[in-house]
Amino acid sequence: MTVIVLTNCPPGLRGFLTRWLLEISAGVFIGNPSARIRNALWDEVRQYAGQGRALLAHTTNNEQGFTFLTHDHAWHPVDHEGLTLIRRPNPNARTTHTIPKQGWSKAAQRRRFKRD
């Protein structure tokens, strides 16, 4: 089973996918093509997605029973001990890195003061 989800992609790409897959909802395609056809479809999706995003999920012989690929998506698949998980960006994460202060730490300053 193969599922392709398109977001904000050109209508021509959706029409192209309906040749091999069934569109069950706007931008959601399912079907059971061979691995060769699935890979060819995914190459076409990546090439013609434009500013859109795409996600491909298909069955495979692993612990989860499926795997997935993303294109121009903020969430990325990450392998964690044999399981594929999704890493979502943290919107609260600081993007600027603070530069550490130069000089001695307070603990080092106390130690130096005790020695003198």
C-alpha positions in Angstrom: 0.0 0.0 0.0 1.3 3.4 -0.9 0.0 6.8 0.3 1.1 10.2 -1.0 -0.1 13.4 0.6 0.4 16.7 -1.3 0.1 20.2 0.2 0.1 23.3 -1.9 1.2 21.5 -5.1 0.3 22.3 -8.7 -3.0 20.8 -10.0 -1.1 19.1 -12.9 0.8 17.0 -10.4 -2.4 15.8 -8.8 -3.7 14.9 -12.3 -0.5 13.0 -13.0 -0.8 10.9 -9.8 -4.4 9.9 -10.6 -3.0 7.7 -13.4 -1.7 5.2 -10.9 -3.3 6.1 -7.6 -6.8 6.9 -6.3 -7.4 10.4 -4.9 -9.5 9.7 -1.8 -9.4 13.3 -0.6 -7.9 16.6 -1.8 -4.2 15.9 -2.1 -4.3 12.4 -0.6 -3.5 9.5 -3.0 -3.5 5.8 -2.2 -2.8 2.7 -4.2 -0.7 -0.4 -4.6 1.9 0.2 -7.4 5.1 -1.8 -7.7 8.2 -0.5 -6.0 9.6 0.7 -9.4 6.5 2.7 -10.2 6.4 4.0 -6.6 9.9 5.3 -6.9 9.2 6.8 -10.3 6.1 8.6 -8.9 8.1 9.9 -6.0 10.8 11.3 -8.3 8.1 13.1 -10.3 6.5 14.5 -7.1 9.8 15.8 -5.9 10.6 17.4 -9.3 7.2 19.0 -9.9 6.1 19.9 -6.3 7.2 23.5 -6.7 6.6 25.4 -3.4 4.5 22.6 -2.1 5.2 19.8 0.4 4.8 16.1 -0.1 4.8 13.0 2.0 5.1 9.4 0.8 4.3 6.4 3.1 4.5 2.8 2.0 4.5 -0.7 3.4 7.8 -2.4 3.9 9.3 -5.4 5.8 10.5 -3.7 9.0 9.4 -3.5 12.7 6.8 -0.9 12.0 5.5 -2.4 8.7 5.8 0.9 6.8 8.3 3.7 6.0 7.9 7.2 4.8 9.7 10.0 3.0 9.2 13.8 3.1 9.8 16.6 0.6 10.1 20.2 1.7 8.4 19.4 5.0 9.3 20.9 8.4 9.0 17.5 10.1 11.7 15.0 9.2 11.9 11.3 9.7 14.7 10.1 12.0 15.8 6.6 12.6 15.9 5.8 16.4 17.1 2.3 17.2 15.5 0.8 14.1 12.2 2.7 14.4 11.4 5.7 12.2 10.1 8.6 14.2 9.2 12.2 13.2 11.3 15.1 14.5 9.3 18.2 14.7 11.0 21.6 14.9 10.8 23.3 18.3 9.2 26.8 17.8 10.5 27.9 21.2 14.1 27.0 20.5 16.5 29.9 20.4 18.0 30.4 17.0 20.8 32.7 18.3 23.7 31.2 20.1 25.0 33.0 23.1 28.7 33.6 23.3 30.2 32.4 26.5 31.8 35.0 28.7 35.5 35.4 28.6 37.6 34.9 31.7 37.4 32.8 34.8 34.2 31.2 36.1 33.0 32.2 39.6 34.1 28.9 41.1 37.6 29.3 39.6 37.7 32.8 40.9 36.8 31.6 44.5 39.5 28.9 44.3 42.1 31.4 43.2 41.1 33.8 45.9 41.5 31.0 48.6 45.0 30.2 47.3 46.2 33.8 47.5 
